[in-house]
Amino acid sequence: MNYMQKGKVSLLLSNLLIVGLLVTGCSQAKPAATTPSNSPAATATAEDPSKVIKGSIETYFGNIGSTVKDSYKISEKDLKAALDTSPDKYVVLDIRKADAYAAGHIKGAINVPYGPDIAKNLDSIRAIAKDKTVIVACYTGQTAGQADSLLNAAGIKTLSLNSGMGGSGTPGFETRGWLGQKFPTVTEATAMPTAPAVATTSKAIDDAVKNYFEAIGTTVKDSYKIDLPAMKDALAKEADKYYIVDVRQAKDFAIGHIKGAVSVPYGPDIAKNLDSIKDNSKGKTVVVYCYTGQTAGQVDSLLNIYGINTKSLNFGFGMDGFTKGWSADKSYEVVK
């Protein structure tokens, strides 16, 4: 073999060696780009729904009295002043039925009726509420309390309108709520605006919130509430099937409460006693009551998404100047 032939052979071998290295390198690189399904990186983002929900509830109630001074509510007068001066900072959700909304509502309010419609619109509500505060209005404040707490749990800053829309059409609320204060209303509807999507803080909480509202009208016929006469009758016949939680202030519990009730004041005490309520109420229905039903509504919804079968007492225990509630009827037993 002459010199030129040797050179050609050497060049050919060199090229084959380079190609071989490239093929080997590529075949070795492929597995490195794939994360094994059982690796920590693949499972690190999984949520434990129970822990996430419990943590959110503890934060919600733990903040009351410190960073939250208003019990997640806004008074009728404060809301009117806020909407008069800075309407762009608020989104008003009217969760009453469509006919009540059509008869008169707060200017700019969007109608998302209580129940499955809230579940369907949760992502839209989150999107339009970016950098704003959602105000939820219902009839008396009780179902708004439920929506209020659940939207907050889902990462949406929310307050409920004190006493709801109220007014002469709701006995006991003739002078309460937006209508009771004779504040202005409009009849023209406001459609749900479109806005860029906002990422959820927790899919587990979103799913729990959606399930809560989707059940209304199907498996849940009573809006997670129990009426006063029904509660009176149930306690007379089968008191052992209920675990009653009084979330009023301890001093008011001491003055008088429903027989068998335990005192767990609204706020950080609820966060501290979540497991106690769950353990002590096994096999029973929890009934929560406050003064008029609004803060009990908040407790009601959050206990339910934590897996505790709960109802709130419609119109609560009552209070001075309020003609509804357990204590307003002298035939209802009150003990000390």
Residue pairs with C-beta under 8 A, 6 or more apart in sequence:
1 9
35 41
35 42
36 42
47 202
47 203
47 204
48 204
49 204
49 207
49 208
50 306
50 307
52 202
52 204
52 205
53 153
53 204
53 205
53 208
53 305
53 306
54 274
54 306
56 153
56 202
56 205
57 153
57 270
57 271
57 274
57 302
57 305
57 306
58 271
58 274
59 271
60 149
60 152
60 153
60 271
60 302
61 266
61 267
61 268
61 269
61 270
61 271
61 302
62 268
62 271
64 71
64 72
64 266
64 267
64 268
65 267
65 268
70 159
71 266
71 295
72 145
72 148
72 149
72 152
72 158
72 159
72 160
72 298
73 141
73 145
73 148
73 159
73 160
73 161
73 162
73 294
73 295
74 82
74 135
74 159
74 160
74 161
74 162
75 162
76 161
76 162
76 163
76 166
76 176
76 177
76 178
76 180
76 181
76 183
77 181
79 90
79 135
79 161
79 178
80 178
80 181
80 183
82 89
82 90
83 90
83 92
83 106
83 107
83 108
87 108
88 132
89 132
89 133
90 132
90 133
90 134
90 135
91 110
91 125
91 128
91 129
91 132
91 133
91 134
91 135
92 106
92 108
92 109
92 110
92 134
92 135
92 137
93 109
93 110
93 112
93 125
93 134
93 135
93 136
93 137
93 147
94 101
94 105
94 106
94 109
94 110
94 111
94 112
94 137
94 138
94 165
95 111
95 112
95 113
95 114
95 118
95 136
95 137
95 138
95 143
95 144
95 147
96 105
96 111
96 113
96 114
96 137
96 138
96 139
96 165
97 113
98 111
98 113
100 139
100 165
101 109
101 111
101 113
101 189
102 187
102 189
103 187
104 179
104 185
104 186
104 187
105 111
105 137
105 165
105 185
105 186
105 187
106 137
106 178
106 183
106 185
106 186
107 184
107 185
107 186
108 190
109 137
109 190
110 190
110 191
110 192
110 193
111 189
111 190
112 118
112 121
112 125
112 192
114 138
114 143
114 146
114 147
114 213
114 216
114 223
115 213
115 216
115 217
116 213
116 214
116 216
116 217
117 213
118 125
118 147
118 213
119 209
119 210
119 211
119 212
119 213
119 214
121 192
122 154
122 206
122 209
122 210
123 197
123 200
124 192
124 194
124 195
125 134
125 151
125 156
126 154
126 155
126 156
126 198
126 200
127 194
127 195
127 196
127 197
127 198
128 192
128 193
128 195
129 156
129 157
129 158
130 195
130 198
132 157
133 157
133 158
133 159
134 151
134 156
134 157
134 158
134 159
135 158
135 159
135 160
135 161
136 144
136 147
136 148
136 151
136 158
136 159
136 160
136 161
137 144
137 160
137 161
137 164
137 165
137 178
138 144
138 147
138 160
138 161
138 164
138 165
139 164
139 165
139 166
139 170
139 173
140 163
140 164
140 166
140 170
140 172
140 173
140 176
140 177
140 292
140 293
140 294
140 315
141 160
141 161
141 162
141 163
141 164
141 177
141 292
141 293
141 294
141 297
142 164
142 225
142 292
142 293
142 294
142 296
142 297
142 312
142 314
142 315
143 223
143 225
143 297
144 160
144 161
144 164
144 294
144 297
145 160
145 293
145 294
145 295
145 296
145 297
145 298
145 300
145 301
145 312
146 224
146 297
146 298
146 300
146 301
146 312
147 158
147 160
147 301
148 158
148 159
148 160
148 297
148 298
149 297
149 298
149 299
149 301
149 302
150 209
150 212
150 213
150 301
150 302
150 305
151 158
151 209
152 158
153 205
153 209
153 302
153 305
154 200
154 201
154 202
154 205
154 206
154 209
155 200
155 201
155 202
155 205
160 294
161 177
161 178
162 177
162 294
163 173
163 176
163 177
163 180
163 292
163 294
164 170
164 173
164 177
164 178
165 177
165 178
165 179
166 173
166 174
166 175
166 176
166 177
166 178
166 179
166 180
166 181
167 173
167 174
167 176
167 177
167 178
167 179
167 180
168 174
168 179
168 180
169 179
170 177
171 323
171 324
172 315
172 322
172 323
172 324
173 180
174 180
175 181
178 185
179 185
200 206
205 305
208 305
209 305
211 305
212 301
212 304
212 305
216 223
216 224
222 311
224 300
224 301
224 304
224 310
224 311
224 312
225 293
225 297
225 300
225 311
225 312
225 313
225 314
226 234
226 287
226 311
226 312
226 313
226 314
227 314
228 313
228 314
228 315
228 325
228 326
228 329
228 332
231 287
231 313
231 326
232 332
234 241
234 242
235 242
235 258
235 259
235 260
239 259
239 260
240 284
241 284
241 285
242 260
242 284
242 285
242 286
242 287
243 262
243 277
243 280
243 281
243 284
243 285
243 286
243 287
244 258
244 260
244 261
244 262
244 286
244 287
244 288
244 289
245 261
245 262
245 264
245 277
245 286
245 287
245 288
245 289
245 299
246 253
246 257
246 258
246 261
246 262
246 263
246 264
246 289
246 290
246 317
247 264
247 265
247 266
247 270
247 288
247 289
247 290
247 295
247 296
247 299
248 257
248 263
248 265
248 266
248 289
248 290
248 291
248 317
249 265
250 263
250 265
252 291
253 261
253 263
253 265
254 336
255 336
256 327
256 334
256 335
256 336
257 263
257 317
257 334
257 335
257 336
258 289
258 317
258 326
258 333
258 334
258 335
259 333
259 334
259 335
261 289
262 280
264 270
264 273
264 277
266 290
266 295
266 298
266 299
270 299
274 306
277 286
277 303
277 308
278 306
278 307
278 308
281 308
281 309
284 309
285 309
285 310
285 311
286 303
286 308
286 309
286 310
286 311
287 310
287 311
287 312
287 313
288 296
288 299
288 300
288 303
288 310
288 311
288 312
288 313
289 296
289 312
289 313
289 316
289 317
289 326
290 296
290 299
290 316
290 317
291 316
291 317
291 318
291 319
291 322
291 325
292 315
292 316
292 318
292 319
292 322
292 324
292 325
293 312
293 313
293 314
293 315
293 316
294 316
296 312
296 313
296 316
297 312
299 310
299 312
300 310
300 311
300 312
303 310
304 310
313 326
315 322
315 324
315 325
315 326
316 325
316 326
317 325
317 326
317 327
318 324
318 325
318 326
318 327
318 328
319 325
319 327
322 328
326 332
326 334
327 334
